[in-house]
Amino acid sequence: MSEFALNRERINLTLRKYWKVFVVLFVILGFSTVLPINVGKPNFLSAFTFCSFAPVATIAMFVLALTIYLFVKRRKLLLYGNVAVLLVIVLFTGFWVYDAKLPMDNISVDMSIYHYYFGYGDAFKKNVSSISFNLLLHNTLMRETPPFRVEYYDFYVNGRKLQVDTYEVFTSGRSPLFRWIGPFVTLGPNQTTTLEVILILLFDYTKLEGGTIQDIWTPLSDKNFTLRMDGILVSRTYYDPEYTDFSIVWVSTPFSLKYTYTE
C-alpha cells in the first residue's frame, strides 16, 4: 500500500474514532466566533465579536461540523454538496476580503499637531485645553481604495486613556455622536488627503480611565505632552441615509499614532 493510501486510511480511522469530538469542537468554534468580545475590529455585521470574520466564519465552522458528520455516516451525495458549499464560502470570502483589505492595509496614517491652546475658554466658561491636529491619509498603492472613514478612536495623553464621551472632537462640522471622524474618503492611486481635527478637554469634565484629570493637566499646562490616537479605518455600507441604522463592515484596518508636542 502506498504512503498516500496509508495516510488516507489513518485519517479515515481517526475521523471515525473521534468524529463526535471534531463535530462538537467545530460547533463550539462556530458559536465562539459571535461571542461579544471586543478584539478591536468589527465583524461583517458591524458588531464587535471574538472573530472579525463572523458570521461568515460562523457558517464555515457549522458546515465543517456537518461535513464530518456526513463523511462518517457515508452520505456521499450530501457530503459532496456540503464540501462544495464550504469551498464556495472559503474561496468567495477569501478573495472578497483580500481584494478589499489589500488597499486598506496599505494606507499610511500620520498625525501632526499644528495648533495648541491652553487657558480659560470664554465660550466654555471653564479651563480648557484645545489640541488641533491633522490626520494625513496616504494610499501607497497604485489602485483605488474602497470608501472608508476613521472610526472607533481613542485618545491618550502621556499614556493615560481619556474616558469616552468626556471630551469633544470636532471635524467637518460634526460632533462625535457616532464616533467617526470626517466624511467617507476614497483615495486614488498614490493619493493623500488630510483631515483636520480639534480635540477639546475641559478641566472639570474630562475623565480618565484609571486616573484623574490632574494626571494629565500639568503636562498640558506645561505645553509638553504626548498625544496618542488609536482607531480603525472602516469601509462599510449603511442602509439608512442618515447613517444611523444597520450597516455591514466590509473591511477594517487598525492604526495607532503618537505625537509629542513641546513649546
N, C-alpha and C positions, 0 to 999 in steps of 0.2 A: 504494500500500500504506500502511495506517495506521501511526502511530507504534507502537502496541501490537504490531502484526504484525511490524514491523521489529525491535523489541526481542526478541520471542519467537524470531525467526529467528536473531538474534545469539546468544541463549542456547543454542539448539539447536546452532549451529555450534561454539560454544565447548565445549559438553559432548562433542560427537562428536570434537572435535580433541584435547581434553585429558582425556578420561574416565578413562584409566588413572591419570593424576596425581591426580584427585579421589578415585578409589577407594582408591588407596594412602594418600592423605592421611587419609581418614576411618578407614581401618583402623588407621593409626598412632595417630590420636587416640583410637580406641577402646581400644587397648592401653595408651596413656599414662594413661588415667583410673584404672587399677588399679596404677600404679607405687607401691611402698611409700615414698611421700614424705609426711612429716608436714606438713600445711598448717593444723593447729590444730583441724580439725573431723573427727570420724569419719564415714565414709560410712554407707549404709543397712545394711551388714553389720557395723557397729561397728569396722571396720578403718580405720587412718589411711592414706589413699591420696591421690594427686595431686588427685583430684576427689572432693568430698564427696557427689556425687550418684551415684557408682558403686554397684551395677552397672547402674542404670537408664540413665545416660549412656553406659555401655559398649555396651549393647544398641542404643541410639539411633544411635550412630556406625556400628555394623555394618549396621544397617538402611538408613542413608543410603547407605553404600557399595554395598549390594546394589540399592538403588533406582536409582542412577545406572547401574549395570551393566545392569539390566533395561530402562531407558529407551533406552540406546544400542542394545541388541540387539533392540529393538522387541517385547518380550514383554509385550504390554499387559495381559493378564489377571493375570499375576504382578505386574506393575508396580502396577496399581490395588490389589491386595491388600496389597502392601508399603507403599504410601503410606497405606492405611487403618490398617495396624498402627502405622506411625510416628506418625500423628495421634493414635491412641488412647494411645500411650505418652506423647507430649508433653502432651496435654490432661489425662490422668489424673494423671500425676506433677506437672504444674504446679498443678492445683487441690489435690491432696493435700498437697503441700509447702506451698503458700501458706496453706491452711486451718490447718495445724498450726503453721507458723512465725510467722504473724502475731501470735498471743498470746504466743509465746515471745520474739519480738523486742521486745515491749512490756512486758517485766518489768524493772523497775529494781532494781539491786542496789547496796546501800550497806554500808560497813563501819565499825564503831566499836569501839575498844579500851576495855573497861570495867575491866580489871584487869591490872596488870603486876607481875611479881616477878623480882628478880634477886638471886642469892646462892647459898648452899650448900643443896642439896636433900638432906635426911636420907634420903628414900626412895630416891634415886638414888646417894647417897654421892659426889656429884660437884657441881661448879659448874654451875648451871642457870639458864636464862632461860625464864620462862613468860609467854606472851602470851595473854591471854583476850580474845576479841573476838566481836562479834555480826555476823552476816550478815543484813541486812534485805532481804527479797524482797517487792516490791510489784507487783501486777498493775495496770497503768494503764488497762486496757481494761474495758469493761462486758460481758465474756464470760469464761467459764471457760477456764483453761489446761489442756493435757494434763498427765498426771502426769510430773514431772521431778525431777531432783536435781542437785546440784553435783558435777562430776566433773573429773578430769584437772587438778587445781590445781597451781600452782607458787607458791612464796613467794620474795620478795626483801627483803633488809634493806639499806637505804641503797644500793639499786641492785645489790646482789650476790645472785645467784641461789643459793638453797640446793639442794644436791645431793639428788635424790630418794632416799628411804629412809634418810637420815641424820638425820631429825628425826621427831618423833611428833606426830600430830594426834588429838585426842580429841573426840568429839561423840556424844551419844546412846548412850554406852557402847560405841561401835565404834572399832576401830583402823583405820588407813588401808591395810589389806591390798590392797583393790581400788581405792584412790584415789577414794573418793567421800565426801561429807560429808552425814551425816544420811540420813533415810528419803526415800522418794518424797514429793513435795509436789504438791498440786493447789490452785491459787489461784482462788477465786471472783472475780466482778466487783469490781474495786477493793479487793481483799483484800490484807493484809500479813501476813507470817509472819517469825519470827526464828529463826535457827539459832545456837546458842551453840557456839563453837569454842575449843579450847585448843591452842596451838602451843608445844611444849616443845623447847628446844635445850640439848644437853649440850656443855660446852666441848671435851672430848676425843673427841667422837663426831661432831658436826656437821661437814660439809664443804661447801665452796662450789665452784661451777663457775667455774674461772678465778681462784681466790683461796684464802686460808686463813681459819680462824676468827678470827684476830687482826684481820682487816679489818673485822669487824662487832662484835667483843666489846667494844671500847672504847665505841662509841656505845650499846651495850646496857647496859653498866655505868654510863654517864653518864645513863641513862634519857632519852635524847634521840635518837630514831631514826625512820626512816620505814619502815613495813611496806607492801609491795605484794603483792597477790594476783592472779594470773591464773588463770582457769578457764573452764569452759563449763557452761551449763545444758543437760542432756541429757534428752530423752524417748525411752525405749527399752523394748522388750519382751524379757523373758527367757524361756527355755524350760527353766529349772531353778528349782525352788523356793528354792534357796539362792543364786541369783543368781551362780553361778559358771560357767555353761555359755554356749553360744552365744546371742547376742542381736542384735536388729535395732534400729538407731537410726532413729527417725522424723524427728527434727529436733534441732538443737543450736544454741545461741547463745553466742558467747564474751563474756567480760567481763574488765575489768581495774580493780582498786580500789587506792587508795593512801590511807594514813592516817599522819599524823605525830604521834608521841607525845612529849610533853615533860612533865617533872615538876620 
